Amino acid sequence: MAAETVKSAYWRGVRDGAPFILVAVPFATLFGVVATEAGFTIAETMGFSVLIIGGAAQFAAVQQMAENAPTLIVIAIALAVNLRMAMYSAALVPHLGGAALWKRAGLSYVLFDQNYAISTATFEARPDMSIDEKVAYFAGTALPIGPPWLLMTYVGALIGARIPPEFALDFALPITFLSLIGPALRTPAHIAAALVSVTAALVLAFMPYNTGLLAAAVLAMMAGARVELWAERRRAAECR
């Protein structure tokens, strides 16, 4: 019975994650096109997706490399963009931290914005799920994202610039992040961080190699932490 329960959790994850294929397909295809247009070979493009499998970071790194940015800047930008994955991992520890090391290593490879968001929501809504069921569910949500990402990266690299511009595949990136960020703005700390990040990114847009984004990210985290501290102090004062 336990095995059937784990199996059903896996397929429930696949079903819940299925809509994300609508984002993964155009997004991955666009990356393949952009990378080959920037001068990457098909093997190099696929290496990016297989080794990194982090869409936004891949786009950022390719853009910087196409502009002949210093290697340290390329690495710093890619790490900054993917820094959110460290926060995602920390948030998943209460749910998946008890799994075996090899399972956690595998799940970390297929940690995406989309399956993080849907998995945490499911885990919080269903606190009765066992650790095995949570692992299975998380793995299931990754299935509609990971393989299509790799496959469509290859397709995009093959067809390159043959895709007509009116297809507007670049819609996938902003829509994905807007759909994830919007529901996450639940507290004053979240809202403050979002406002500071947008404002700082615009004000610091003049900085070379998009390093303004790095500064904006740091300022946003500082603002969110400060607002959260104020909120905790206020709640403590009200309890006295």
Summary of the structure (lengths in Angstrom):
residues: 240
radius of gyration: 19.6
end to end distance: 50.2
largest distance: 66.7
contacts: 746
relative contact order: 0.15
helix: 84%
strand: 0%
